């Protein structure tokens, strides 16, 4: 598994995620399961060979 930072590149409103750190085997899967996957995003590989199950490690949510 790898860690990916996925950040939105569009305007973020209230009650929406603007970024998430995802644990996934590849960038395609990270984007697929991230809470920001329906928006335009950019992705950065943070770490490789991380143990654990895939999913959200940390999310950034703009509460309204």
PDB file of N, H, CA, C and O in Angstrom:
ATOM      1  N   UNK A   1       0.836  -1.182   0.000  1.00  0.00           N
ATOM      2  CA  UNK A   1       0.000   0.000   0.000  1.00  0.00           C
ATOM      3  C   UNK A   1       0.884   1.249   0.000  1.00  0.00           C
ATOM      4  O   UNK A   1       2.020   1.238   0.473  1.00  0.00           O
ATOM      5  N   UNK A   2       0.320   2.316  -0.545  1.00  0.00           N
ATOM      6  H   UNK A   2      -0.603   2.326  -0.930  1.00  0.00           H
ATOM      7  CA  UNK A   2       0.984   3.614  -0.594  1.00  0.00           C
ATOM      8  C   UNK A   2       0.078   4.663   0.032  1.00  0.00           C
ATOM      9  O   UNK A   2      -1.125   4.447   0.180  1.00  0.00           O
ATOM     10  N   UNK A   3       0.658   5.795   0.398  1.00  0.00           N
ATOM     11  H   UNK A   3       1.636   5.971   0.278  1.00  0.00           H
ATOM     12  CA  UNK A   3      -0.121   6.926   0.884  1.00  0.00           C
ATOM     13  C   UNK A   3      -0.131   8.009  -0.184  1.00  0.00           C
ATOM     14  O   UNK A   3       0.911   8.367  -0.733  1.00  0.00           O
ATOM     15  N   UNK A   4      -1.336   8.532  -0.474  1.00  0.00           N
ATOM     16  H   UNK A   4      -2.182   8.241  -0.028  1.00  0.00           H
ATOM     17  CA  UNK A   4      -1.510   9.577  -1.479  1.00  0.00           C
ATOM     18  C   UNK A   4      -2.253  10.756  -0.865  1.00  0.00           C
ATOM     19  O   UNK A   4      -3.242  10.574  -0.154  1.00  0.00           O
ATOM     20  N   UNK A   5      -1.773  11.961  -1.143  1.00  0.00           N
ATOM     21  H   UNK A   5      -0.970  12.109  -1.720  1.00  0.00           H
ATOM     22  CA  UNK A   5      -2.493  13.171  -0.788  1.00  0.00           C
ATOM     23  C   UNK A   5      -3.288  13.585  -2.018  1.00  0.00           C
ATOM     24  O   UNK A   5      -2.722  13.805  -3.089  1.00  0.00           O
ATOM     25  N   UNK A   6      -4.604  13.689  -1.857  1.00  0.00           N
ATOM     26  H   UNK A   6      -5.064  13.510  -0.988  1.00  0.00           H
ATOM     27  CA  UNK A   6      -5.468  14.107  -2.957  1.00  0.00           C
ATOM     28  C   UNK A   6      -6.112  15.425  -2.554  1.00  0.00           C
ATOM     29  O   UNK A   6      -6.816  15.496  -1.547  1.00  0.00           O
ATOM     30  N   UNK A   7      -5.865  16.487  -3.357  1.00  0.00           N
ATOM     31  H   UNK A   7      -5.293  16.429  -4.175  1.00  0.00           H
ATOM     32  CA  UNK A   7      -6.386  17.815  -3.060  1.00  0.00           C
ATOM     33  C   UNK A   7      -7.265  18.306  -4.205  1.00  0.00           C
ATOM     34  O   UNK A   7      -6.955  18.108  -5.380  1.00  0.00           O
ATOM     35  N   UNK A   8      -8.356  18.944  -3.837  1.00  0.00           N
ATOM     36  H   UNK A   8      -8.607  19.104  -2.882  1.00  0.00           H
ATOM     37  CA  UNK A   8      -9.217  19.543  -4.853  1.00  0.00           C
ATOM     38  C   UNK A   8      -8.543  20.764  -5.452  1.00  0.00           C
ATOM     39  O   UNK A   8      -7.817  21.488  -4.771  1.00  0.00           O
ATOM     40  N   UNK A   9      -8.795  20.983  -6.748  1.00  0.00           N
ATOM     41  H   UNK A   9      -9.385  20.395  -7.301  1.00  0.00           H
ATOM     42  CA  UNK A   9      -8.227  22.131  -7.436  1.00  0.00           C
ATOM     43  C   UNK A   9      -9.293  23.149  -7.821  1.00  0.00           C
ATOM     44  O   UNK A   9      -8.985  24.167  -8.441  1.00  0.00           O
ATOM     45  N   UNK A  10     -10.535  22.881  -7.460  1.00  0.00           N
ATOM     46  H   UNK A  10     -10.785  22.054  -6.957  1.00  0.00           H
ATOM     47  CA  UNK A  10     -11.608  23.832  -7.729  1.00  0.00           C
ATOM     48  C   UNK A  10     -11.979  24.560  -6.438  1.00  0.00           C
ATOM     49  O   UNK A  10     -11.326  24.368  -5.413  1.00  0.00           O
ATOM     50  N   UNK A  11     -13.014  25.389  -6.479  1.00  0.00           N
ATOM     51  H   UNK A  11     -13.544  25.545  -7.313  1.00  0.00           H
ATOM     52  CA  UNK A  11     -13.453  26.115  -5.300  1.00  0.00           C
ATOM     53  C   UNK A  11     -14.226  25.186  -4.368  1.00  0.00           C
ATOM     54  O   UNK A  11     -15.091  24.426  -4.804  1.00  0.00           O
ATOM     55  N   UNK A  12     -13.902  25.260  -3.085  1.00  0.00           N
ATOM     56  H   UNK A  12     -13.199  25.877  -2.731  1.00  0.00           H
ATOM     57  CA  UNK A  12     -14.519  24.397  -2.085  1.00  0.00           C
ATOM     58  C   UNK A  12     -15.537  25.214  -1.288  1.00  0.00           C
ATOM     59  O   UNK A  12     -15.252  26.335  -0.867  1.00  0.00           O
ATOM     60  N   UNK A  13     -16.721  24.642  -1.087  1.00  0.00           N
ATOM     61  H   UNK A  13     -16.952  23.732  -1.429  1.00  0.00           H
ATOM     62  CA  UNK A  13     -17.781  25.301  -0.350  1.00  0.00           C
ATOM     63  C   UNK A  13     -17.899  24.677   1.040  1.00  0.00           C
ATOM     64  O   UNK A  13     -17.123  23.790   1.395  1.00  0.00           O
ATOM     65  N   UNK A  14     -18.863  25.139   1.817  1.00  0.00           N
ATOM     66  H   UNK A  14     -19.494  25.859   1.530  1.00  0.00           H
ATOM     67  CA  UNK A  14     -19.117  24.569   3.136  1.00  0.00           C
ATOM     68  C   UNK A  14     -19.601  23.124   3.018  1.00  0.00           C
ATOM     69  O   UNK A  14     -20.221  22.743   2.025  1.00  0.00           O
ATOM     70  N   UNK A  15     -19.313  22.347   4.022  1.00  0.00           N
ATOM     71  H   UNK A  15     -18.809  22.657   4.829  1.00  0.00           H
ATOM     72  CA  UNK A  15     -19.729  20.944   4.121  1.00  0.00           C
ATOM     73  C   UNK A  15     -19.213  20.086   2.966  1.00  0.00           C
ATOM     74  O   UNK A  15     -19.922  19.221   2.451  1.00  0.00           O
ATOM     75  N   UNK A  16     -17.982  20.340   2.578  1.00  0.00           N
ATOM     76  H   UNK A  16     -17.407  21.043   2.996  1.00  0.00           H
ATOM     77  CA  UNK A  16     -17.327  19.561   1.532  1.00  0.00           C
ATOM     78  C   UNK A  16     -15.887  19.257   1.950  1.00  0.00           C
ATOM     79  O   UNK A  16     -15.263  20.031   2.676  1.00  0.00           O
ATOM     80  N   UNK A  17     -15.375  18.125   1.485  1.00  0.00           N
ATOM     81  H   UNK A  17     -15.882  17.497   0.895  1.00  0.00           H
ATOM     82  CA  UNK A  17     -13.963  17.798   1.670  1.00  0.00           C
ATOM     83  C   UNK A  17     -13.134  18.615   0.690  1.00  0.00           C
ATOM     84  O   UNK A  17     -13.540  18.831  -0.452  1.00  0.00           O
ATOM     85  N   UNK A  18     -11.961  19.071   1.148  1.00  0.00           N
ATOM     86  H   UNK A  18     -11.632  18.896   2.076  1.00  0.00           H
ATOM     87  CA  UNK A  18     -11.052  19.729   0.213  1.00  0.00           C
ATOM     88  C   UNK A  18      -9.793  18.906  -0.026  1.00  0.00           C
ATOM     89  O   UNK A  18      -9.052  19.167  -0.974  1.00  0.00           O
ATOM     90  N   UNK A  19      -9.541  17.904   0.836  1.00  0.00           N
ATOM     91  H   UNK A  19     -10.143  17.693   1.607  1.00  0.00           H
ATOM     92  CA  UNK A  19      -8.366  17.050   0.665  1.00  0.00           C
ATOM     93  C   UNK A  19      -8.509  15.797   1.512  1.00  0.00           C
ATOM     94  O   UNK A  19      -9.304  15.740   2.451  1.00  0.00           O
ATOM     95  N   UNK A  20      -7.716  14.795   1.153  1.00  0.00           N
ATOM     96  H   UNK A  20      -7.071  14.841   0.391  1.00  0.00           H
ATOM     97  CA  UNK A  20      -7.695  13.554   1.936  1.00  0.00           C
ATOM     98  C   UNK A  20      -6.371  12.849   1.704  1.00  0.00           C
ATOM     99  O   UNK A  20      -5.805  12.901   0.612  1.00  0.00           O
ATOM    100  N   UNK A  21      -5.889  12.191   2.747  1.00  0.00           N
ATOM    101  H   UNK A  21      -6.349  12.149   3.634  1.00  0.00           H
ATOM    102  CA  UNK A  21      -4.743  11.291   2.624  1.00  0.00           C
ATOM    103  C   UNK A  21      -5.333   9.887   2.560  1.00  0.00           C
ATOM    104  O   UNK A  21      -6.050   9.457   3.464  1.00  0.00           O
ATOM    105  N   UNK A  22      -5.020   9.186   1.484  1.00  0.00           N
ATOM    106  H   UNK A  22      -4.437   9.535   0.750  1.00  0.00           H
ATOM    107  CA  UNK A  22      -5.594   7.869   1.228  1.00  0.00           C
ATOM    108  C   UNK A  22      -4.501   6.803   1.237  1.00  0.00           C
ATOM    109  O   UNK A  22      -3.391   7.024   0.752  1.00  0.00           O
ATOM    110  N   UNK A  23      -4.840   5.638   1.802  1.00  0.00           N
ATOM    111  H   UNK A  23      -5.741   5.458   2.196  1.00  0.00           H
ATOM    112  CA  UNK A  23      -3.954   4.471   1.729  1.00  0.00           C
ATOM    113  C   UNK A  23      -4.548   3.546   0.678  1.00  0.00           C
ATOM    114  O   UNK A  23      -5.680   3.083   0.817  1.00  0.00           O
ATOM    115  N   UNK A  24      -3.776   3.276  -0.384  1.00  0.00           N
ATOM    116  H   UNK A  24      -2.856   3.653  -0.498  1.00  0.00           H
ATOM    117  CA  UNK A  24      -4.268   2.463  -1.499  1.00  0.00           C
ATOM    118  C   UNK A  24      -3.082   1.841  -2.233  1.00  0.00           C
ATOM    119  O   UNK A  24      -1.951   2.310  -2.100  1.00  0.00           O
ATOM    120  N   UNK A  25      -3.341   0.781  -3.013  1.00  0.00           N
ATOM    121  H   UNK A  25      -4.259   0.400  -3.121  1.00  0.00           H
ATOM    122  CA  UNK A  25      -2.244   0.116  -3.719  1.00  0.00           C
ATOM    123  C   UNK A  25      -1.720   0.895  -4.924  1.00  0.00           C
ATOM    124  O   UNK A  25      -0.578   0.698  -5.339  1.00  0.00           O
ATOM    125  N   UNK A  26      -2.560   1.790  -5.495  1.00  0.00           N
ATOM    126  H   UNK A  26      -3.487   1.950  -5.157  1.00  0.00           H
ATOM    127  CA  UNK A  26      -2.145   2.559  -6.672  1.00  0.00           C
ATOM    128  C   UNK A  26      -2.943   3.865  -6.737  1.00  0.00           C
ATOM    129  O   UNK A  26      -3.959   3.999  -6.054  1.00  0.00           O
ATOM    130  N   UNK A  27      -2.496   4.829  -7.551  1.00  0.00           N
ATOM    131  H   UNK A  27      -1.671   4.720  -8.105  1.00  0.00           H
ATOM    132  CA  UNK A  27      -3.178   6.120  -7.599  1.00  0.00           C
ATOM    133  C   UNK A  27      -4.616   6.036  -8.109  1.00  0.00           C
ATOM    134  O   UNK A  27      -5.475   6.799  -7.669  1.00  0.00           O
ATOM    135  N   UNK A  28      -4.876   5.128  -9.020  1.00  0.00           N
ATOM    136  H   UNK A  28      -4.178   4.507  -9.378  1.00  0.00           H
ATOM    137  CA  UNK A  28      -6.237   4.989  -9.551  1.00  0.00           C
ATOM    138  C   UNK A  28      -7.212   4.573  -8.444  1.00  0.00           C
ATOM    139  O   UNK A  28      -8.310   5.119  -8.338  1.00  0.00           O
ATOM    140  N   UNK A  29      -6.804   3.612  -7.631  1.00  0.00           N
ATOM    141  H   UNK A  29      -5.912   3.169  -7.717  1.00  0.00           H
ATOM    142  CA  UNK A  29      -7.662   3.145  -6.533  1.00  0.00           C
ATOM    143  C   UNK A  29      -7.804   4.231  -5.460  1.00  0.00           C
ATOM    144  O   UNK A  29      -8.885   4.396  -4.894  1.00  0.00           O
ATOM    145  N   UNK A  30      -6.747   4.959  -5.179  1.00  0.00           N
ATOM    146  H   UNK A  30      -5.869   4.825  -5.639  1.00  0.00           H
ATOM    147  CA  UNK A  30      -6.811   6.043  -4.197  1.00  0.00           C
ATOM    148  C   UNK A  30      -7.851   7.080  -4.605  1.00  0.00           C
ATOM    149  O   UNK A  30      -8.657   7.515  -3.782  1.00  0.00           O
ATOM    150  N   UNK A  31      -7.832   7.472  -5.865  1.00  0.00           N
ATOM    151  H   UNK A  31      -7.177   7.119  -6.533  1.00  0.00           H
ATOM    152  CA  UNK A  31      -8.811   8.454  -6.347  1.00  0.00           C
ATOM    153  C   UNK A  31     -10.220   7.869  -6.315  1.00  0.00           C
ATOM    154  O   UNK A  31     -11.171   8.564  -5.955  1.00  0.00           O
ATOM    155  N   UNK A  32     -10.359   6.620  -6.680  1.00  0.00           N
ATOM    156  H   UNK A  32      -9.587   6.056  -6.971  1.00  0.00           H
ATOM    157  CA  UNK A  32     -11.669   5.960  -6.734  1.00  0.00           C
ATOM    158  C   UNK A  32     -12.362   5.932  -5.373  1.00  0.00           C
ATOM    159  O   UNK A  32     -13.579   6.104  -5.304  1.00  0.00           O
ATOM    160  N   UNK A  33     -11.616   5.718  -4.296  1.00  0.00           N
ATOM    161  H   UNK A  33     -10.627   5.578  -4.353  1.00  0.00           H
ATOM    162  CA  UNK A  33     -12.224   5.579  -2.970  1.00  0.00           C
ATOM    163  C   UNK A  33     -12.164   6.860  -2.142  1.00  0.00           C
ATOM    164  O   UNK A  33     -12.634   6.874  -1.004  1.00  0.00           O
ATOM    165  N   UNK A  34     -11.600   7.929  -2.686  1.00  0.00           N
ATOM    166  H   UNK A  34     -11.219   7.917  -3.610  1.00  0.00           H
ATOM    167  CA  UNK A  34     -11.465   9.159  -1.899  1.00  0.00           C
ATOM    168  C   UNK A  34     -12.772   9.951  -1.868  1.00  0.00           C
ATOM    169  O   UNK A  34     -13.574   9.857  -2.796  1.00  0.00           O
ATOM    170  N   UNK A  35     -12.990  10.731  -0.804  1.00  0.00           N
ATOM    171  H   UNK A  35     -12.338  10.807  -0.050  1.00  0.00           H
ATOM    172  CA  UNK A  35     -14.208  11.536  -0.709  1.00  0.00           C
ATOM    173  C   UNK A  35     -14.210  12.747  -1.640  1.00  0.00           C
ATOM    174  O   UNK A  35     -15.228  13.431  -1.750  1.00  0.00           O
ATOM    175  N   UNK A  36     -13.107  13.023  -2.304  1.00  0.00           N
ATOM    176  H   UNK A  36     -12.280  12.467  -2.215  1.00  0.00           H
ATOM    177  CA  UNK A  36     -13.040  14.154  -3.236  1.00  0.00           C
ATOM    178  C   UNK A  36     -12.979  13.688  -4.689  1.00  0.00           C
ATOM    179  O   UNK A  36     -12.658  14.475  -5.580  1.00  0.00           O
ATOM    180  N   UNK A  37     -13.281  12.429  -4.931  1.00  0.00           N
ATOM    181  H   UNK A  37     -13.541  11.789  -4.207  1.00  0.00           H
ATOM    182  CA  UNK A  37     -13.086  11.843  -6.262  1.00  0.00           C
ATOM    183  C   UNK A  37     -13.996  12.428  -7.346  1.00  0.00           C
ATOM    184  O   UNK A  37     -13.691  12.295  -8.531  1.00  0.00           O
ATOM    185  N   UNK A  38     -15.091  13.064  -6.974  1.00  0.00           N
ATOM    186  H   UNK A  38     -15.339  13.173  -6.011  1.00  0.00           H
ATOM    187  CA  UNK A  38     -16.003  13.599  -8.000  1.00  0.00           C
ATOM    188  C   UNK A  38     -15.627  15.012  -8.433  1.00  0.00           C
ATOM    189  O   UNK A  38     -16.300  15.595  -9.284  1.00  0.00           O
ATOM    190  N   UNK A  39     -14.563  15.569  -7.861  1.00  0.00           N
ATOM    191  H   UNK A  39     -14.017  15.096  -7.170  1.00  0.00           H
ATOM    192  CA  UNK A  39     -14.128  16.930  -8.172  1.00  0.00           C
ATOM    193  C   UNK A  39     -12.788  16.905  -8.892  1.00  0.00           C
ATOM    194  O   UNK A  39     -12.091  15.891  -8.853  1.00  0.00           O
ATOM    195  N   UNK A  40     -12.409  18.008  -9.555  1.00  0.00           N
ATOM    196  H   UNK A  40     -12.976  18.832  -9.586  1.00  0.00           H
ATOM    197  CA  UNK A  40     -11.064  18.084 -10.127  1.00  0.00           C
ATOM    198  C   UNK A  40     -10.029  18.038  -8.999  1.00  0.00           C
ATOM    199  O   UNK A  40     -10.166  18.744  -8.000  1.00  0.00           O
ATOM    200  N   UNK A  41      -9.013  17.220  -9.157  1.00  0.00           N
ATOM    201  H   UNK A  41      -8.903  16.646  -9.969  1.00  0.00           H
ATOM    202  CA  UNK A  41      -8.029  17.037  -8.092  1.00  0.00           C
ATOM    203  C   UNK A  41      -6.611  16.969  -8.637  1.00  0.00           C
ATOM    204  O   UNK A  41      -6.379  16.813  -9.836  1.00  0.00           O
ATOM    205  N   UNK A  42      -5.671  17.093  -7.703  1.00  0.00           N
ATOM    206  H   UNK A  42      -5.859  17.220  -6.729  1.00  0.00           H
ATOM    207  CA  UNK A  42      -4.272  16.776  -7.979  1.00  0.00           C
ATOM    208  C   UNK A  42      -3.838  15.783  -6.908  1.00  0.00           C
ATOM    209  O   UNK A  42      -4.386  15.761  -5.806  1.00  0.00           O
ATOM    210  N   UNK A  43      -2.849  14.965  -7.246  1.00  0.00           N
ATOM    211  H   UNK A  43      -2.404  14.983  -8.142  1.00  0.00           H
ATOM    212  CA  UNK A  43      -2.447  13.887  -6.346  1.00  0.00           C
ATOM    213  C   UNK A  43      -0.939  13.892  -6.167  1.00  0.00           C
ATOM    214  O   UNK A  43      -0.183  14.184  -7.094  1.00  0.00           O
ATOM    215  N   UNK A  44      -0.517  13.558  -4.938  1.00  0.00           N
ATOM    216  H   UNK A  44      -1.131  13.321  -4.186  1.00  0.00           H
ATOM    217  CA  UNK A  44       0.901  13.470  -4.611  1.00  0.00           C
ATOM    218  C   UNK A  44       1.141  12.177  -3.835  1.00  0.00           C
ATOM    219  O   UNK A  44       0.410  11.864  -2.895  1.00  0.00           O
ATOM    220  N   UNK A  45       2.158  11.439  -4.229  1.00  0.00           N
ATOM    221  H   UNK A  45       2.752  11.693  -4.992  1.00  0.00           H
ATOM    222  CA  UNK A  45       2.566  10.233  -3.508  1.00  0.00           C
ATOM    223  C   UNK A  45       3.355  10.666  -2.277  1.00  0.00           C
ATOM    224  O   UNK A  45       4.371  11.351  -2.398  1.00  0.00           O
ATOM    225  N   UNK A  46       2.890  10.267  -1.088  1.00  0.00           N
ATOM    226  H   UNK A  46       2.064   9.711  -0.990  1.00  0.00           H
ATOM    227  CA  UNK A  46       3.551  10.649   0.163  1.00  0.00           C
ATOM    228  C   UNK A  46       4.490   9.571   0.690  1.00  0.00           C
ATOM    229  O   UNK A  46       5.557   9.883   1.220  1.00  0.00           O
ATOM    230  N   UNK A  47       4.100   8.298   0.547  1.00  0.00           N
ATOM    231  H   UNK A  47       3.234   8.045   0.116  1.00  0.00           H
ATOM    232  CA  UNK A  47       4.915   7.203   1.092  1.00  0.00           C
ATOM    233  C   UNK A  47       4.592   5.911   0.358  1.00  0.00           C
ATOM    234  O   UNK A  47       3.491   5.738  -0.166  1.00  0.00           O
ATOM    235  N   UNK A  48       5.562   5.006   0.327  1.00  0.00           N
ATOM    236  H   UNK A  48       6.456   5.146   0.753  1.00  0.00           H
ATOM    237  CA  UNK A  48       5.384   3.696  -0.289  1.00  0.00           C
ATOM    238  C   UNK A  48       5.542   2.609   0.761  1.00  0.00           C
ATOM    239  O   UNK A  48       6.122   2.837   1.822  1.00  0.00           O
ATOM    240  N   UNK A  49       5.023   1.426   0.457  1.00  0.00           N
ATOM    241  H   UNK A  49       4.552   1.240  -0.405  1.00  0.00           H
ATOM    242  CA  UNK A  49       5.158   0.248   1.324  1.00  0.00           C
ATOM    243  C   UNK A  49       4.631   0.486   2.737  1.00  0.00           C
ATOM    244  O   UNK A  49       5.297   0.163   3.721  1.00  0.00           O
ATOM    245  N   UNK A  50       3.443   1.047   2.824  1.00  0.00           N
ATOM    246  H   UNK A  50       2.902   1.309   2.024  1.00  0.00           H
ATOM    247  CA  UNK A  50       2.790   1.326   4.099  1.00  0.00           C
ATOM    248  C   UNK A  50       1.887   0.144   4.444  1.00  0.00           C
ATOM    249  O   UNK A  50       1.180  -0.372   3.578  1.00  0.00           O
ATOM    250  N   UNK A  51       1.909  -0.280   5.697  1.00  0.00           N
ATOM    251  H   UNK A  51       2.484   0.139   6.400  1.00  0.00           H
ATOM    252  CA  UNK A  51       1.061  -1.396   6.109  1.00  0.00           C
ATOM    253  C   UNK A  51      -0.345  -0.914   6.432  1.00  0.00           C
ATOM    254  O   UNK A  51      -0.549   0.257   6.751  1.00  0.00           O
ATOM    255  N   UNK A  52      -1.307  -1.813   6.348  1.00  0.00           N
ATOM    256  H   UNK A  52      -1.141  -2.764   6.089  1.00  0.00           H
ATOM    257  CA  UNK A  52      -2.685  -1.505   6.693  1.00  0.00           C
ATOM    258  C   UNK A  52      -3.624  -1.671   5.515  1.00  0.00           C
ATOM    259  O   UNK A  52      -3.198  -1.892   4.382  1.00  0.00           O
ATOM    260  N   UNK A  53      -4.911  -1.559   5.806  1.00  0.00           N
ATOM    261  H   UNK A  53      -5.258  -1.380   6.727  1.00  0.00           H
ATOM    262  CA  UNK A  53      -5.946  -1.686   4.783  1.00  0.00           C
ATOM    263  C   UNK A  53      -6.126  -0.379   4.033  1.00  0.00           C
ATOM    264  O   UNK A  53      -5.761   0.689   4.524  1.00  0.00           O
ATOM    265  N   UNK A  54      -6.692  -0.476   2.839  1.00  0.00           N
ATOM    266  H   UNK A  54      -6.988  -1.344   2.440  1.00  0.00           H
ATOM    267  CA  UNK A  54      -6.940   0.741   2.072  1.00  0.00           C
ATOM    268  C   UNK A  54      -8.066   1.546   2.703  1.00  0.00           C
ATOM    269  O   UNK A  54      -8.937   1.006   3.385  1.00  0.00           O
ATOM    270  N   UNK A  55      -8.025   2.842   2.460  1.00  0.00           N
ATOM    271  H   UNK A  55      -7.317   3.281   1.906  1.00  0.00           H
ATOM    272  CA  UNK A  55      -9.066   3.722   2.967  1.00  0.00           C
ATOM    273  C   UNK A  55      -8.531   5.103   3.310  1.00  0.00           C
ATOM    274  O   UNK A  55      -7.388   5.439   2.997  1.00  0.00           O
ATOM    275  N   UNK A  56      -9.374   5.895   3.956  1.00  0.00           N
ATOM    276  H   UNK A  56     -10.301   5.623   4.210  1.00  0.00           H
ATOM    277  CA  UNK A  56      -9.014   7.249   4.351  1.00  0.00           C
ATOM    278  C   UNK A  56      -8.143   7.193   5.604  1.00  0.00           C
ATOM    279  O   UNK A  56      -8.499   6.548   6.589  1.00  0.00           O
ATOM    280  N   UNK A  57      -7.013   7.866   5.557  1.00  0.00           N
ATOM    281  H   UNK A  57      -6.723   8.390   4.756  1.00  0.00           H
ATOM    282  CA  UNK A  57      -6.142   7.998   6.715  1.00  0.00           C
ATOM    283  C   UNK A  57      -6.461   9.318   7.426  1.00  0.00           C
ATOM    284  O   UNK A  57      -6.521   9.371   8.654  1.00  0.00           O
ATOM    285  N   UNK A  58      -6.664  10.385   6.636  1.00  0.00           N
ATOM    286  H   UNK A  58      -6.615  10.342   5.638  1.00  0.00           H
ATOM    287  CA  UNK A  58      -6.960  11.702   7.181  1.00  0.00           C
ATOM    288  C   UNK A  58      -7.744  12.490   6.152  1.00  0.00           C
ATOM    289  O   UNK A  58      -7.378  12.516   4.977  1.00  0.00           O
ATOM    290  N   UNK A  59      -8.824  13.135   6.585  1.00  0.00           N
ATOM    291  H   UNK A  59      -9.121  13.114   7.539  1.00  0.00           H
ATOM    292  CA  UNK A  59      -9.614  13.957   5.677  1.00  0.00           C
ATOM    293  C   UNK A  59      -9.686  15.384   6.172  1.00  0.00           C
ATOM    294  O   UNK A  59      -9.687  15.637   7.377  1.00  0.00           O
ATOM    295  N   UNK A  60      -9.746  16.317   5.235  1.00  0.00           N
ATOM    296  H   UNK A  60      -9.746  16.112   4.257  1.00  0.00           H
ATOM    297  CA  UNK A  60      -9.914  17.728   5.556  1.00  0.00           C
ATOM    298  C   UNK A  60     -11.307  18.143   5.084  1.00  0.00           C
ATOM    299  O   UNK A  60     -11.575  18.201   3.884  1.00  0.00           O
ATOM    300  N   UNK A  61     -12.192  18.432   6.045  1.00  0.00           N
ATOM    301  H   UNK A  61     -11.974  18.385   7.020  1.00  0.00           H
ATOM    302  CA  UNK A  61     -13.610  18.720   5.765  1.00  0.00           C
ATOM    303  C   UNK A  61     -13.919  20.133   6.213  1.00  0.00           C
ATOM    304  O   UNK A  61     -13.616  20.509   7.345  1.00  0.00           O
ATOM    305  N   UNK A  62     -14.520  20.916   5.333  1.00  0.00           N
ATOM    306  H   UNK A  62     -14.766  20.610   4.413  1.00  0.00           H
ATOM    307  CA  UNK A  62     -14.892  22.304   5.637  1.00  0.00           C
ATOM    308  C   UNK A  62     -16.319  22.345   6.144  1.00  0.00           C
ATOM    309  O   UNK A  62     -17.262  22.459   5.361  1.00  0.00           O
ATOM    310  N   UNK A  63     -16.475  22.251   7.445  1.00  0.00           N
ATOM    311  H   UNK A  63     -15.709  22.158   8.081  1.00  0.00           H
ATOM    312  CA  UNK A  63     -17.817  22.257   8.043  1.00  0.00           C
ATOM    313  C   UNK A  63     -18.414  23.664   7.969  1.00  0.00           C
ATOM    314  O   UNK A  63     -17.714  24.663   8.133  1.00  0.00           O
ATOM    315  N   UNK A  64     -19.707  23.715   7.722  1.00  0.00           N
ATOM    316  H   UNK A  64     -20.275  22.903   7.589  1.00  0.00           H
ATOM    317  CA  UNK A  64     -20.390  25.000   7.576  1.00  0.00           C
ATOM    318  C   UNK A  64     -21.049  25.436   8.748  1.00  0.00           C
ATOM    319  O   UNK A  64     -21.661  26.504   8.752  1.00  0.00           O
TER     320      UNK A  64
END
